[in-house]
Amino acid sequence: MSLLADRFPDADLPWVSLGTGPTPVHRLQLPGLSTEVWVKDEAGFGDGGWGGNKVRKLEWIIPEARRRKRTTLFTVGGIGTHWGLAAALYGSEHGLRTVLGLVDQPVDDHVRDQTRRLDASDALVHRFTSVNRLKMAAPFLLARYSSRGRLPYYLPAGGSSPVGTLGYVEAALEIAQQVADGVLPEPGVVVTAVGSGGTAAGLAMGLRMMGLRTRVMGVVVNDSFRLDRVVVADLARRTAELLRSRGVDLGAFDIGPNDLDADDRWLGDTYGATTPEGLEAQQLAEQAGLHLEPVYTAKALAAVRDLDERGVLDGPALFLQTHGSR
Ligand SMILES: *Cc1c(COP(=O)(O)O)cnc(C)c1O
């Protein structure tokens, strides 16, 4: 059973288990850090051929697709999309085919590796040179992949619909439990990369619901669409509404832009472009046994180091290792 369903037994919360929680937490030993930094390691979350944060979203999205009687998922992303790969792998395990509309992004070894994995999956991939071209083609793709009069189940980039965001409300409940169990000090801040917002929004919503003091610091790494604290807070609020509509009593719960942070200072030139600070953080992490990638997690850890250096990290800090390569 999900922690959410356990907490709200009368609510309607269809869920399928795709990974094993709680994911482990451990102290991060990085040279030069003055704040106590912990890692919640999502890398191992997912029993299929891919792990990390996108798998948690699919635990809620796959049963929702079934409820809507859809046989096809349609979603979008960059050509190196972790999300699209996770959807294809876990969707096909559950009888769903996945259609991907992908937009070019800077190509490096990591993206080449992702492209190979996507080619080897069951995903039906359509590539575009710009977001606008994808947008123009989307109605045709939806029509082409309709079956028995039903459109594919459309999911936004990163799986960050309110339903997908429930995955990180669930993760927030795990964190609260780990704090209660004494395996993790109550974090002042949790730092996560923000690519589409679902991870940060779900955490912010769930941590607040559980009454933790922990504030979410989102490290924005994507400039393909608007992504700031207003957008992330709005997703958190819509996720709370979804829970209410399914019978979860949230009392007077509310969440707004002032309840979290989202900052694009560590983004660099664009989505997918490496930054020197990111690469340095990635290298240091590797020496500490933490395997990051350049697009998301390296920039998020660079933010941790930078905030630590400026003395503004409200410790203990919790860094979310969202990358699930294996
Ligand atoms: C997608 C992704 C993120 C960002 O999560 P969002 O919910 O899309 O904001 C962070 N890290 C990794 C490794 C990802 O693949």
The ligand as an SDF file (V2000), in Angstrom:
LIG
                    3D

 15 15  0  0  0  0  0  0  0  0999 V2000
   13.4000   14.8200  -14.5940 C   0  0  0  0  0  0  0  0  0  0  0  0
   14.5470   14.8730  -13.6830 C   0  0  0  0  0  0  0  0  0  0  0  0
   14.6030   15.8300  -12.6490 C   0  0  0  0  0  0  0  0  0  0  0  0
   13.5790   16.9090  -12.4800 C   0  0  0  0  0  0  0  0  0  0  0  0
   12.3620   16.4740  -11.9830 O   0  0  0  0  0  0  0  0  0  0  0  0
   11.0400   17.2540  -12.3750 P   0  0  0  0  0  0  0  0  0  0  0  0
    9.9830   16.6050  -11.5870 O   0  0  0  0  0  0  0  0  0  0  0  0
   10.8630   17.0420  -13.8540 O   0  0  0  0  0  0  0  0  0  0  0  0
   11.2170   18.6870  -12.0740 O   0  0  0  0  0  0  0  0  0  0  0  0
   15.6680   15.7950  -11.7890 C   0  0  0  0  0  0  0  0  0  0  0  0
   16.6440   14.8790  -11.9390 N   0  0  0  0  0  0  0  0  0  0  0  0
   16.6320   13.9660  -12.9120 C   0  0  0  0  0  0  0  0  0  0  0  0
   17.7590   13.0140  -13.0260 C   0  0  0  0  0  0  0  0  0  0  0  0
   15.5780   13.9200  -13.8220 C   0  0  0  0  0  0  0  0  0  0  0  0
   15.5740   13.0080  -14.7970 O   0  0  0  0  0  0  0  0  0  0  0  0
  1  2  1  0
  2  3  1  0
  2 14  2  0
  3  4  1  0
  3 10  2  0
  4  5  1  0
  5  6  1  0
  6  7  2  0
  6  8  1  0
  6  9  1  0
 10 11  1  0
 11 12  2  0
 12 13  1  0
 12 14  1  0
 14 15  1  0
M  END
$$$$
